[in-house]
Amino acid sequence: MEKRTTNPKDAPIVVGLDIGTTKICVTVGRRSEHNKIEVLGIGKAESLGVSRGVVANIQKTVTSIVKAVEEASAQSNVDIKVVNVGIAGQHIKSLQHRGILTRKDDNEIGRKDIEKLVEDMYKLVLPPGEEIIHVLPQEFTIDNEPGIKDPIGMAGRRMEANFHIISGHVSAVRNIKRCVEYASLEAQELILEPLASSEAVLSPEEKDAGVVLVDIGGGTTDVAIFHEGIIRHTAVIPLGGNIVTEDIKQGCSVLRNQAELLKVRFGSALAEENRENEIICVPGLRGREHKEISVKNLAYIIQARMEEIIEHVYYEIKSSGYERKLIGGIVITGGGAQLKHLVQLVEYVTGLECRIGMPNEHLSKNEVLPKNTYDELKSPLYATGIGLLIKGIEAAEYNEVEHPVKSQAVKGIAEEGKKTFGFLDKIIRYISDDNKIEDTDYIK
């Protein structure tokens, strides 16, 4: 099914755009000759217009996207036009549905038969204001023979399939598309962020054994449960690292940037692991007395909030019905996974084994990027960004024959004949092309 190229020069260059609550990250990469991901460039910008995974201010978000794209484009020497965009937020919902297709003959089942079943799922009637983002086939039943994962090549007349359907608010999806278009980009695919993260940090063995991916971001915590290699449950919890920072700010009476530094440099998710006599000195405001904060008290504040987040995750695990089938335990990733002693706290609250998920297994050695940037990419912070690259590359290779995807061009080749538009020209362009913003044909 999956087409892989052996010559990296011929491999399609793909761009991932992670629109997070704390940062906007653009990754540029392609598949290397060893089937790893070769990252050609990375761009970051502070996310000012996103709240809890949802775009709250389009103008600020566009400014951040443009800044991150320019940085990634300069580093990779690639003219970025098409991106694979991550989507998250508390509006994300998932449901299970069953589809049936009766074929005219019992010839071999092909890819078009599966695509027809998937297309039928997109016609489902959802509550007002919601639209389908992903339709993920789980298991097929061919002529009453259940439990088939890949039916292509089999003979059969009646096809049935269980689908995991992920939906989101129309307004939230449309705002993301608008931000991408106002930044003079085109969205190739809209990808749920926990799905992307799972590609970067989970092994096929873990997915088969049963595992929970927990991606702790700035504004949200994403949960994805896999069993027998199939995604079984997804959820987005509207709590993340930012709320921990807010608690520290209130509890220790410090500035927000000081609270963030305290969390990153001295924070711990288990108060008992810290000594009573460890004290941090925080400078006061404009000549005022400095403050002394106990590391143990700081840990108590963090632990209380992290316990709440983990309990929400545990509730999702129990409500999925797979609590007793998770041999692979829990894998935590995202920026929040860098908190000290978090693994021990997760194991204590849930009773499941836990590890930190890092995307380093999928990265090929890179001579292009500076060493500190390459080392930084191995952090859980970039799991979603690397995952978006993996999903984008797989989609590009899968669709290469029948539905060619748009790829990037290396600068110099693309510069010739390229017209630059001023701000007024852009407005005229959008007004003259009525379907530009509302067109959703390119989103699958």
Steps between C-alpha positions, in 0.01 A plus 500: 500500500764749607736623232846596619771666303866402532653811347467795743545749216177375340309487829221755536578787736222536755423775753325457836332795673429452871273781621536463877389709796853600604696466175449475126747258347575437131702192404634430150616150411499196273563127524867399502646198319477302827124567540562753775389864505760750384411841645623777269387797707299612798333829589345609831297798611315588817130422464306814597159440343420143613318405819459134609581375152241724329572814293379799702665781299552441127730800440744409780498134396575588136791723610647212704452250215672732250794549739543125556466424126763761408745354753445141379519609135831682555654204684383233252536709180150385403221722363213397732154511343319182613474385863354215705319666790444357848165554671406457867277673755229406746238503218643173358266200538515138389237234428476146365289415194446201272484516122373242248572468126341238274707446186360396160741209464735299721824600324805607698441786739700805401599833646203672332255281694653613831501863382129469417425373853701789647321756279163367623610573858555867412125519425409429863264752657675667795364750755474857358832684485719187479688347210702181449879536508613135475337167410727219618416139400549253786393148407327356194248218464495334156202271428443451876871426562595746780829638632669580166742796518598527132239359256674608177544200270229293667190383312163596643166656422393656832746733677441630850737716707524663840616862482648736757368844404656821632304824476551863599318833500457649153604847625824370659593306185415796276705742712808276464449488121464879488823549698687270262361676192561852634863390549507429120514123555282207396390224738571159350358299791338581833638250753388439857803575718488190725499286182809684377676469838425126511682453167810666645528331842314165494634174356277254305555248783362744757196578286436129462542423872276789610631842594380849600668804349475811720626819333521777762510831315475860613121532482369145457585139582433263209418133560506216244446133589624220271435126519586226248659766279172693469401834651213438742441829682600866470436795731628854560508626861492884530782510759873528433831649607373859494255437782788367714691824432190699599475308829866574580446869417204519741640272771847656515395861412751534218489625138387261228842476334656431842238230565585334166872504584432355846296218342758416232817527709393391848157341451419147615180297480573324833546716810641210705803481269617847611681606819355751748812720507516573125412868442474703177558875510277699259583869428241755615332766285682833453719504807265304725621221727574168332279198571610164636302201376536145630559241225277260691211751515545563127474123441179479707338762272611314185407157635142606583435619144683210330297252708183666369618467138601134551164422662325642192720276284421199721127574466538490119687168526223346716218636280666351189462147641865410434639553853582127543645458151788749510817289517702792361379730780520878454740703285516871586635756256472872422658792687335398830678162490828674589383556860713310753350194675192506275542132404487397868187711561321352195584146612381577854163649391414252221680182602625464140860493379621828353786636289593828330441496122773663288500525118873418466441147359362645176770763445790432265845647562511847358797700374287798392360609837722644775577235765312684778188525277520128410536405870207728587278316248532182708305666782136398571418865420529422126306171494202661321720686248692183405174302494343747256801446271461120520124516425559746216773286343284186524206684337728632223634151424158332528332746264791539259347297216127584502479832684832684470559725799654841474859513621743776582758647265861570585570872493661625182297259286173648624610864516498543121174652381362532854286811548496680833176643630455805717239517777242670272564243224430219749165652596404538132613142437274362777203714393535400134527129588176442692566136572854548627430512874192280518630228265558179695565261212866469588425395859435131524 
